[in-house]
Amino acid sequence: MENIKEILFFLFAFIMTGSSVGVIMHKNPVKSALFLVVFFVSLASMFGLLGSEFLAVLQVLVYVGAIMVLFLFVIMLIAVRDENFENIGSRFGKTMVVSLLITAFLIQMTALVSVHFKNKIDTSAGYERTIDASANIKITGHAENISFQLFEKYLLPFEVISLVLLVGVIGAVVIAKKNRRKLE
Amino acid sequence: MEWYESEIIWVLIKILLLFFVIITGAGYYTLMERKGAGYFQLRYGPNRAGIFGIFQPLADGIKFLLKQETLPKNVDIYLFLAAPAISVITAVLLWSSIPFTPLIKLPVEVLGKSEVNLQVLNPNSGLLFLFAISSLSVYGILLAGWSSNNKYSLLGAVRSTAQMISYELSLSLSIIGVILMTGHLDIYRIVEAQSKYGWFLLTIPGFLSFFIFIVSVFAETNRLPFDLAEAESELIVGYHTEYGAFKFALFMVAEYINLITISFLTALLFFGGWNVPFFLREMLEGLWWGPLVGVLFFVVKGLFFAFLFIWVRWSLPRFRYDQLMNIGWKYLLPLAIFQIFLSGIYLYIK
């Protein structure tokens, strides 16, 4: 079971690295945003692996389901064309980046497998698991725990943060309104 | 270790069973819709394939499979092909955490199991998990509209995305009343709580939240009277104009699966799920097949809501787009927030 967890961790880590490279490298803004969506989904799976299921679900619900949809929406509405952006790096460079990532991933996986293989033969080898956090963190996964923490222990910081968000929203509205008046 | 002791095998069996049910269910739901449409319009509906058109979904499926696969020019090929897949995947994934039966205690141990229920996984944050998955279904529509390189498709996709974002707010808020009254996100416990307190529909905040829920659900699933994304008369059919053959079938299947999911979810959240009426409860006490009678009630409730979608579709005309947005933001959202307060007060008094 732990083996599967470790393999999944490296798989998601690989996807996350690859997609975050995609976000900054891709010429097309819509595709860049989609890479960010992939990144968020694999980040959520990472939270899930660490036993924090609630956080994983919230990550998908808020970032992927709401914020990124709005991003995509705006990008599609203003219809940005590919030609507006210059191509970052040649085709060769891009291929190099992708192949480097894949090589790194393969090396990681073979290292992982070989370590486990060694462990099976020689149990005295001083190998420690890198991701053992799941045992301790399991309890934070529950919605009740998180809400008790937020609304009892950290009530004041929580409210202050929501106030900051409110200020941000009002600020955005004010800025947008000002520009509109000028245009008219 | 025998094969049946492995938990993974059981999960796989459940998944296969549910998948079969989903696909046939979606197929026969289309038949139900066409028969219903025929009934509402005083005509027969499909009646050629088999008696009462019972083989019509099968014939439709074969037709979609045998059609020529066409690919329009200048489409973004990866996204164009990914979009129907995303729609179906999110629709099917929703079924993973819906409990279709309560825990059934078997009289004898069958293959080393004494308790069975038909639910693939039971996430800690049950309802939130469902909403997170269903919020992903926007991507199927958005990508389909954008990648097909067609103005009508893009307009349809943009329309439906705006609509879904607006109504998702009131949809998620409407659930809070139910969650407050149960104190749990787990659907299983929400249903169990209703055996104690009665249907949530019959409480004051519960009724309000059901009202908001059912209106937002019609908008979320892009059904008439809110089907502006597909409006045949103005947008051809919106986001799936360019899709043909099996890719189109996937979109249709996803839509009908979503409808079935929502109908069963409504039955679970507001209508007591598999709880039986009080006069049957004592009779079924202690019988091992007692829960199965409850499941029968649950399926009947679910099918009633499935019929409700058809009923409304063929009875009401379409809204105008600005009216739709007005209803969403100016009426439903404040009402949903009011409903949260109301359920708080209700709980306090109780």
Boltz contact constraints between the chains, C-beta under 6 A:
constraints:
  - contact:
      token1: [A, 53]
      token2: [B, 124]
      max_distance: 6.0
  - contact:
      token1: [A, 54]
      token2: [B, 125]
      max_distance: 6.0
  - contact:
      token1: [A, 57]
      token2: [B, 125]
      max_distance: 6.0
  - contact:
      token1: [A, 57]
      token2: [B, 128]
      max_distance: 6.0
  - contact:
      token1: [A, 57]
      token2: [B, 129]
      max_distance: 6.0
  - contact:
      token1: [A, 57]
      token2: [B, 132]
      max_distance: 6.0
  - contact:
      token1: [A, 60]
      token2: [B, 132]
      max_distance: 6.0
  - contact:
      token1: [A, 61]
      token2: [B, 132]
      max_distance: 6.0
  - contact:
      token1: [A, 61]
      token2: [B, 135]
      max_distance: 6.0
  - contact:
      token1: [A, 65]
      token2: [B, 135]
      max_distance: 6.0
  - contact:
      token1: [A, 69]
      token2: [B, 138]
      max_distance: 6.0
  - contact:
      token1: [A, 72]
      token2: [B, 142]
      max_distance: 6.0
  - contact:
      token1: [A, 73]
      token2: [B, 161]
      max_distance: 6.0
  - contact:
      token1: [A, 76]
      token2: [B, 146]
      max_distance: 6.0
  - contact:
      token1: [A, 141]
      token2: [B, 124]
      max_distance: 6.0
  - contact:
      token1: [A, 143]
      token2: [B, 125]
      max_distance: 6.0
  - contact:
      token1: [A, 143]
      token2: [B, 185]
      max_distance: 6.0
